[in-house]
Amino acid sequence: SCMASAGQFATGISEVNFAGALAQKPIELVKAETSDLLAPAHAEIIIEGEVMPNIMVPEGPFGEFTGFRTPQEPRYVYRVKCITHRKYPIMGMSVPGMPVDESHIIPALGGNIEVKQRLRELGIAVKDIYRPPEASGHLILISVNTRETTNPLPLTESIPFWDIGSSLVMVLDDDIDIFNMSEVIHAFSTKCHPGNGIKTSDLGIFAPLTPYLIKKKRRQL
């Protein structure tokens, strides 16, 4: 359930089906107490409620997955209507902070699967994808077999860098082991041209919590 909830899914893709695929069996669902929504039948705790669209209160500051603290900002109120739970529920939790913890590892697993599938559908022969947990999700490494890639466009034009879930995207030849940071750093330092080898775009911003964003830009996301 943790992997499914943290995964990146396109509109119309069911998180429940993804969780069932991971569990290798269907996820049993039951009707919620206060609405027609369905909830996992064997969930430890279910909190039902509604987001109040016209009520905001100060929230934070919190430590975040980026390794930095967020400022106190107004957020919408969630009004709880009902709480159901098992007799002795287990309260799962995550305490994000400086890497590495579960908030840097789990979201990348499901997201990498989707990115690999999308790129292969574009005719890009992706061998592996890796988000180093030390980068807090801001860096994704993509290993590509250029010999088998059928997309006629150059990789700088065929890969949707702006919609891949990370601020920094590094594409490497498939002879580089992207899980070996020594090889990655060596390849980047010796094979990447400092001018022609780097493409920049304002469209590739990862998340509003990214520390390099100024306050005005953060609010626009």
C-alpha positions as CSV (number, residue, x, y, z in Angstrom):
1,S,0.0,0.0,0.0
2,C,2.9,2.3,0.7
3,M,4.4,1.8,-2.7
4,A,1.1,2.2,-4.4
5,S,0.2,5.4,-2.6
6,A,3.6,6.9,-3.4
7,G,3.6,5.9,-7.1
8,Q,3.2,8.3,-10.0
9,F,0.1,7.4,-12.0
10,A,-1.4,9.0,-15.1
11,T,-5.1,9.9,-15.0
12,G,-7.3,6.8,-15.3
13,I,-4.7,4.4,-13.9
14,S,-5.9,2.6,-10.8
15,E,-3.8,2.6,-7.6
16,V,-5.8,-0.3,-6.4
17,N,-4.9,-2.4,-9.5
18,F,-1.2,-1.4,-9.0
19,A,-1.3,-2.5,-5.4
20,G,-3.0,-5.8,-6.4
21,A,-0.3,-6.4,-8.9
22,L,2.4,-5.9,-6.3
23,A,0.5,-8.2,-3.8
24,Q,-0.2,-10.7,-6.7
25,K,-3.8,-10.9,-5.6
26,P,-6.9,-8.5,-5.8
27,I,-7.2,-5.9,-3.1
28,E,-10.5,-6.4,-1.3
29,L,-12.5,-3.2,-1.0
30,V,-15.5,-2.1,1.0
31,K,-17.8,0.9,0.9
32,A,-16.8,3.8,3.1
33,E,-19.0,4.8,6.0
34,T,-19.9,8.3,4.9
35,S,-19.7,8.2,1.1
36,D,-19.8,5.8,-1.9
37,L,-16.0,5.7,-2.1
38,L,-14.3,2.4,-1.8
39,A,-11.6,1.8,0.8
40,P,-9.3,-1.2,1.4
41,A,-11.2,-3.7,3.5
42,H,-8.1,-4.6,5.6
43,A,-6.7,-1.1,6.1
44,E,-5.3,-0.4,9.5
45,I,-7.0,3.0,9.8
46,I,-9.4,4.8,7.5
47,I,-10.0,8.5,7.9
48,E,-13.0,9.9,6.0
49,G,-13.7,13.6,5.6
50,E,-13.7,16.5,3.1
51,V,-11.4,19.3,2.1
52,M,-13.0,22.6,2.9
53,P,-12.4,24.8,-0.2
54,N,-12.9,28.1,1.5
55,I,-11.1,27.6,4.8
56,M,-7.3,27.9,5.1
57,V,-5.1,27.9,8.2
58,P,-1.4,28.2,8.8
59,E,0.5,24.9,8.5
60,G,4.1,24.1,9.2
61,P,7.0,24.5,9.3
62,F,7.8,20.9,8.6
63,G,10.9,18.9,7.7
64,E,10.6,17.7,4.2
65,F,12.0,15.0,1.8
66,T,14.3,17.7,0.3
67,G,16.3,17.7,3.5
68,F,15.1,21.3,4.2
69,R,12.4,22.8,6.3
70,T,9.3,24.3,4.7
71,P,8.0,27.7,5.7
72,Q,4.7,28.2,7.5
73,E,2.1,28.6,4.8
74,P,-1.8,28.7,4.6
75,R,-3.3,25.3,3.7
76,Y,-6.8,24.0,3.2
77,V,-8.6,22.4,6.2
78,Y,-9.5,18.8,6.1
79,R,-12.6,18.2,8.2
80,V,-12.7,14.6,9.6
81,K,-16.2,13.0,9.5
82,C,-15.4,9.4,10.5
83,I,-12.5,7.2,11.7
84,T,-12.6,3.4,11.5
85,H,-9.8,1.1,12.4
86,R,-8.8,-2.4,13.3
87,K,-9.0,-3.6,16.9
88,Y,-5.2,-3.0,17.4
89,P,-4.3,-0.8,14.5
90,I,-0.7,-0.2,13.4
91,M,-0.1,3.5,12.7
92,G,2.4,3.7,9.9
93,M,4.3,6.9,9.5
94,S,7.2,8.6,7.7
95,V,9.5,11.3,9.0
96,P,11.1,12.9,5.9
97,G,14.4,14.7,6.3
98,M,18.0,14.4,5.1
99,P,18.5,11.5,2.8
100,V,18.3,8.6,2.9
101,D,15.0,7.4,4.3
102,E,11.8,5.7,3.0
103,S,10.5,9.0,1.5
104,H,13.5,9.0,-0.9
105,I,13.2,5.3,-2.0
106,I,9.6,4.2,-2.1
107,P,8.2,6.9,-4.4
108,A,10.9,6.3,-7.0
109,L,10.0,2.6,-7.4
110,G,6.6,3.1,-8.9
111,G,7.6,6.3,-10.7
112,N,10.5,4.6,-12.5
113,I,8.3,1.9,-13.9
114,E,5.9,4.4,-15.4
115,V,8.8,6.5,-16.9
116,K,10.4,3.5,-18.4
117,Q,7.1,2.4,-20.0
118,R,6.4,5.8,-21.4
119,L,9.8,6.2,-22.9
120,R,9.7,2.8,-24.5
121,E,6.3,3.6,-26.1
122,L,8.1,6.6,-27.7
123,G,10.6,4.3,-29.3
124,I,13.4,4.9,-26.9
125,A,15.3,1.7,-26.0
126,V,15.6,2.3,-22.2
127,K,17.8,-0.2,-20.4
128,D,17.4,1.0,-16.8
129,I,16.2,4.0,-14.8
130,Y,17.5,5.0,-11.4
131,R,16.8,7.9,-9.0
132,P,19.7,8.1,-6.5
133,P,18.1,8.4,-3.1
134,E,20.7,11.0,-2.0
135,A,19.2,13.4,-4.6
136,S,15.8,13.4,-2.9
137,G,14.0,12.7,-6.1
138,H,15.5,15.6,-8.0
139,L,17.8,13.6,-10.2
140,I,16.9,10.7,-12.5
141,L,19.5,8.6,-14.5
142,I,18.3,7.0,-17.7
143,S,20.4,4.3,-19.5
144,V,19.6,4.2,-23.2
145,N,20.7,1.8,-26.0
146,T,21.0,4.3,-28.8
147,R,21.6,1.5,-31.3
148,E,18.1,0.0,-30.8
149,T,16.2,3.3,-30.3
150,T,13.7,3.7,-33.1
151,N,12.6,7.2,-32.5
152,P,14.0,9.3,-35.3
153,L,14.5,12.4,-33.2
154,P,17.6,13.1,-31.1
155,L,17.3,12.2,-27.5
156,T,17.3,15.8,-26.5
157,E,14.0,16.2,-28.4
158,S,12.4,12.8,-28.0
159,I,12.6,12.5,-24.2
160,P,10.0,14.6,-22.4
161,F,12.4,16.0,-19.9
162,W,9.8,18.5,-18.5
163,D,7.3,15.7,-17.6
164,I,9.4,13.0,-16.1
165,G,9.2,13.7,-12.4
166,S,12.7,15.1,-11.6
167,S,14.3,18.5,-12.0
168,L,17.6,17.0,-13.4
169,V,17.6,14.2,-16.0
170,M,20.9,12.6,-17.0
171,V,20.9,10.3,-20.1
172,L,23.8,7.8,-20.3
173,D,24.9,5.1,-22.8
174,D,23.9,1.6,-21.8
175,D,27.5,0.6,-21.2
176,I,27.5,2.8,-18.1
177,D,26.2,1.1,-14.9
178,I,23.8,3.8,-13.6
179,F,23.7,2.1,-10.2
180,N,27.4,2.7,-9.8
181,M,28.0,6.4,-9.0
182,S,31.7,6.1,-9.7
183,E,30.9,5.2,-13.3
184,V,28.2,7.9,-13.6
185,I,30.4,10.7,-12.3
186,H,33.3,9.6,-14.5
187,A,31.0,9.5,-17.6
188,F,29.5,12.8,-16.8
189,S,32.8,14.5,-16.2
190,T,34.5,13.1,-19.3
191,K,31.8,12.6,-21.9
192,C,29.3,15.4,-21.3
193,H,30.2,18.6,-23.2
194,P,29.7,21.6,-20.8
195,G,27.8,23.5,-23.5
196,N,26.3,21.2,-26.1
197,G,25.8,18.3,-23.7
198,I,23.5,20.2,-21.3
199,K,19.9,21.3,-22.1
200,T,18.1,23.6,-19.8
201,S,14.4,24.4,-19.5
202,D,12.1,26.1,-17.0
203,L,9.5,23.4,-17.6
204,G,11.3,20.7,-15.7
205,I,10.7,22.0,-12.1
206,F,10.2,19.0,-9.9
207,A,8.1,20.2,-7.0
208,P,7.0,23.4,-5.2
209,L,9.1,22.3,-2.2
210,T,12.4,22.4,-4.2
211,P,14.7,24.7,-2.2
212,Y,16.1,26.6,-5.2
213,L,12.7,28.1,-6.1
214,I,12.0,31.7,-4.9
215,K,8.7,32.2,-3.0
216,K,6.9,33.8,-6.0
217,K,7.8,30.9,-8.3
218,R,6.9,28.3,-5.7
219,R,3.3,29.7,-5.4
220,Q,2.8,29.5,-9.1
221,L,3.3,25.7,-9.2
